[in-house]
Amino acid sequence: MLVSGFKEAYRVLKIGGKACLIGPVHPTFWLFQFFADMWMLFPKEDWYIEWFKKAGFKDVKLKRIGPKWYRGLRRQHRLIMGCSVTGVKPLSAWS
């Protein structure tokens, strides 16, 4: 499971340190979804958050990445875009 990579990042990070991951997200258009699912390279946004939390990170935040004209919560233009996810190793953390 991919969580093991996030757990390793958590383990080697200093207490209070911040981890950042930048990656693609699952498309919204049905045809693009078909190919994304076939290659399994495009996680859903919620998955990134879940992986960070399962690894032990706190204050997990996701920010969508895209051109200025493609801002907002709705991804109606059906483009594949990315996101950055950050999380902090809490002060009361174990490694």
N, C-alpha and C positions, 0 to 999 in steps of 0.2 A: 504494500500500500504506500502511496506517496507521502503519507504522514511521517514516515521514518526520516525522510530528507528534512522535513521541517523540524522534527525533534532533534536532529543533529545540529541544525542551525541554532536552535534554542540552547543546546548543551554547550556549544563553544562560544556563545555570546556572553559578554560581561553582564552582570546584573545591572538593570537600568538601561541596557543597550537596546537599539532598535534594529529590527530586520526589515528589509524591503525586498519584495519580489515583483517583477514586472512580467506580465504574460498576456497571451491572447485570451479572448473569451468566446463562448459559444455564440454563433450567429443567430439571428432571429428569422431570417428568410428560410423557407422550407427546403429549397434546393441546396443552399449553403449548409444547412443543418445536416442534410444527408451526407455530404462529403466530409463535414467535420466529424460526424459520428463514425464514418468509415475509417478515418485516420486516427480518431480518438486523441486529437492534439489540442482540443479547444474546451477546457473546463468551463463550467458555469461559474458565474461570479460568486454565488453562495458557497461553492466548493472551496474556493480560496480561503474565504473567511473561516469555514469549518476546519480546514487543515491547520490554519494558524492557531485557532483556539484549542484544537485537540493536542497540539504540540506544547501548549502551555502559555502562549503569548496572551497578553492583555492589551486593552485599548487598541483592538484591531480595527483598521480603517481601510476602506477600498475607495479608490478614486479612478473614475473612467478616463481613459486616454483616447483622444481623438482630435481632429482638427477643430478650430474655433467655431466653424459653422455647424458643427455636429455635437453641440453641448445639450445638456438636459437629461432628464430621466428616461425619456422615451427614445428607443432606438428604431424609429419608424423607417429610416432610410435603408434598413436592411444591410448595413455594412458591417464587416467584421472589424472590431476594434479591440483594443487592449485595456488593461487596467494595471494599476499599481496597488499593492496591498502592503501595509505596514503593521507591525506589532511590536510591543515592548516587552522585554523580559522583566517581570515584576521584581521589586526589591526583596520580596519574601520568596524568591525562587530557589529551586533545587536544580542541580545540574546532573 
